Amino acid sequence: MGSIFVGICIFFSASFVGIWLKKRTLKRFSFYRSYYDFLSFASDKIAYERMVFSEIVRTFHSESREFSEVLSGGEPSFGLPDGEIAAVKEYLSGIGKTDAETQIASLRGKSAEIKALLDRDGAKWKKDASLYFKLAVLLGVALFIILV
């Protein structure tokens, strides 16, 4: 009876690790999706309304809490590689420092770059997230069978 309880605990622990890995991977996708949305939003607002950057940041509503943290100058609460965070922050800090036409071209170029990243790696991230969860559940089942 005790080994069944331990096996069930291990199974659920492995499942929770799988859920954590899945959420972490999907947060990365969500972060870059919000980054892309922000770049598109900013380029449109600058091109058509000549809105200043601080107003753009204030009016943009992100689906990703992590991107909102970076946009407001903080650190994201999940583990993006430091180089990626630094690159995003460096680019965001440069917005609004040049003339509107140069800024619009820069935003559209960066937006196309992030869109290519999402198209290339987005499906992989979603597939990997599902795979992490399935492997963790499978590991939990295997450990449960070994213990019982």
Backbone torsions as a table, in degrees:
resi	resn	phi	psi	omega
1	MET	NA	-39.5	-179.6
2	GLY	-67.2	-36.6	-179.9
3	SER	-70.1	-30.6	176.5
4	ILE	-66.6	-42.4	178.2
5	PHE	-62.2	-44.4	178.9
6	VAL	-63.7	-41.8	178.5
7	GLY	-61.8	-42.6	178.4
8	ILE	-65.0	-41.0	178.1
9	CYS	-62.2	-42.3	178.7
10	ILE	-65.7	-41.0	178.5
11	PHE	-59.4	-48.6	-179.2
12	PHE	-68.3	-34.9	176.8
13	SER	-63.3	-45.0	178.7
14	ALA	-63.6	-38.4	178.5
15	SER	-64.4	-41.1	178.6
16	PHE	-66.3	-35.8	175.4
17	VAL	-63.9	-40.6	177.1
18	GLY	-62.7	-41.8	177.6
19	ILE	-63.5	-42.0	179.4
20	TRP	-62.1	-45.1	179.0
21	LEU	-64.2	-39.3	179.0
22	LYS	-63.4	-46.7	-179.9
23	LYS	-63.2	-39.7	-179.2
24	ARG	-63.7	-42.0	179.2
25	THR	-67.8	-41.3	179.3
26	LEU	-69.0	-28.4	176.6
27	LYS	-65.6	-35.3	178.0
28	ARG	-64.1	-44.1	176.8
29	PHE	-61.4	-45.1	-179.5
30	SER	-62.9	-38.9	178.4
31	PHE	-59.3	-51.3	-178.6
32	TYR	-69.2	-31.2	175.8
33	ARG	-64.6	-43.4	177.7
34	SER	-67.1	-35.9	176.7
35	TYR	-61.8	-45.3	177.7
36	TYR	-62.1	-45.3	178.8
37	ASP	-59.7	-41.1	179.8
38	PHE	-65.0	-44.3	-179.7
39	LEU	-62.0	-41.4	177.7
40	SER	-65.7	-43.7	178.9
41	PHE	-61.1	-46.3	-178.2
42	ALA	-65.2	-42.2	-179.7
43	SER	-65.0	-38.4	177.5
44	ASP	-66.5	-44.4	-178.6
45	LYS	-65.6	-38.1	178.9
46	ILE	-71.9	-40.6	-177.3
47	ALA	-68.7	-43.0	-171.8
48	TYR	-99.7	-30.6	-176.4
49	GLU	-113.8	-8.2	-177.0
50	ARG	53.8	40.6	-178.6
51	MET	-75.7	141.9	178.2
52	VAL	-75.5	157.4	-172.6
53	PHE	-62.4	-40.6	-179.1
54	SER	-62.1	-35.0	177.3
55	GLU	-70.6	-36.4	177.7
56	ILE	-62.9	-45.8	179.5
57	VAL	-62.1	-40.1	-178.4
58	ARG	-67.5	-36.7	-175.8
59	THR	-88.8	-14.0	-179.1
60	PHE	-78.6	132.1	177.4
61	HIS	-115.0	112.8	-176.3
62	SER	-90.8	145.5	172.9
63	GLU	-77.8	-22.1	-177.2
64	SER	-100.9	118.8	177.6
65	ARG	-63.9	-34.6	-178.7
66	GLU	-65.0	-41.0	177.9
67	PHE	-67.3	-38.2	177.0
68	SER	-59.9	-37.9	177.7
69	GLU	-64.5	-43.0	179.4
70	VAL	-68.0	-40.1	-180.0
71	LEU	-62.3	-34.4	179.1
72	SER	-87.2	4.3	174.8
73	GLY	100.3	1.3	-179.1
74	GLY	-92.3	-170.0	177.4
75	GLU	-106.0	142.3	177.2
76	PRO	-68.7	152.8	-175.6
77	SER	-87.3	9.3	176.1
78	PHE	-129.8	169.2	-169.2
79	GLY	-89.3	75.1	166.2
80	LEU	-74.9	146.2	175.6
81	PRO	-57.6	144.4	-176.1
82	ASP	-57.7	-36.1	179.3
83	GLY	-63.4	-37.6	179.6
84	GLU	-69.6	-42.8	178.8
85	ILE	-62.6	-44.8	-179.4
86	ALA	-62.8	-39.8	-180.0
87	ALA	-65.7	-42.1	179.0
88	VAL	-64.9	-46.6	-179.5
89	LYS	-63.4	-40.2	179.8
90	GLU	-64.0	-42.9	179.6
91	TYR	-66.1	-44.2	-179.7
92	LEU	-63.8	-33.7	-179.9
93	SER	-71.3	-21.0	179.7
94	GLY	-87.4	-9.5	-179.1
95	ILE	-71.2	134.7	177.4
96	GLY	91.4	6.6	-177.3
97	LYS	-103.3	-2.0	179.0
98	THR	-125.1	-179.1	179.1
99	ASP	-69.0	163.4	-172.2
100	ALA	-62.0	-43.5	-176.4
101	GLU	-65.3	-43.2	177.0
102	THR	-64.2	-40.4	-179.8
103	GLN	-65.1	-42.4	179.2
104	ILE	-62.8	-44.1	178.4
105	ALA	-62.6	-41.8	178.7
106	SER	-64.2	-44.8	179.7
107	LEU	-63.7	-41.8	179.6
108	ARG	-68.3	-36.7	176.8
109	GLY	-65.4	-45.7	179.1
110	LYS	-66.5	-37.0	177.9
111	SER	-62.1	-42.3	177.8
112	ALA	-64.7	-37.5	178.3
113	GLU	-64.4	-44.5	179.6
114	ILE	-69.2	-37.1	177.2
115	LYS	-61.7	-41.6	177.8
116	ALA	-63.6	-40.1	177.0
117	LEU	-62.0	-44.6	179.1
118	LEU	-64.7	-41.7	179.1
119	ASP	-66.3	-39.9	-177.2
120	ARG	-75.7	-47.3	-172.0
121	ASP	-105.9	-14.1	-176.7
122	GLY	-60.7	-46.5	179.1
123	ALA	-64.7	-37.0	178.1
124	LYS	-64.3	-42.9	179.6
125	TRP	-63.1	-42.2	178.8
126	LYS	-65.2	-42.1	179.5
127	LYS	-65.8	-42.6	178.7
128	ASP	-63.6	-39.3	179.7
129	ALA	-60.8	-44.7	178.1
130	SER	-65.4	-39.7	179.8
131	LEU	-64.6	-41.5	179.4
132	TYR	-59.3	-44.2	-179.8
133	PHE	-64.6	-45.3	-178.6
134	LYS	-64.3	-40.6	178.2
135	LEU	-66.1	-38.6	178.7
136	ALA	-66.0	-41.8	177.2
137	VAL	-64.5	-42.5	178.3
138	LEU	-62.1	-40.8	176.3
139	LEU	-62.8	-42.5	177.3
140	GLY	-61.3	-42.4	178.1
141	VAL	-65.0	-43.6	179.6
142	ALA	-62.0	-44.0	178.4
143	LEU	-65.9	-36.1	177.0
144	PHE	-62.8	-43.6	179.9
145	ILE	-66.3	-39.7	179.1
146	ILE	-63.7	-41.4	-177.5
147	LEU	-75.2	-29.6	-177.2
148	VAL	-98.6	NA	NA
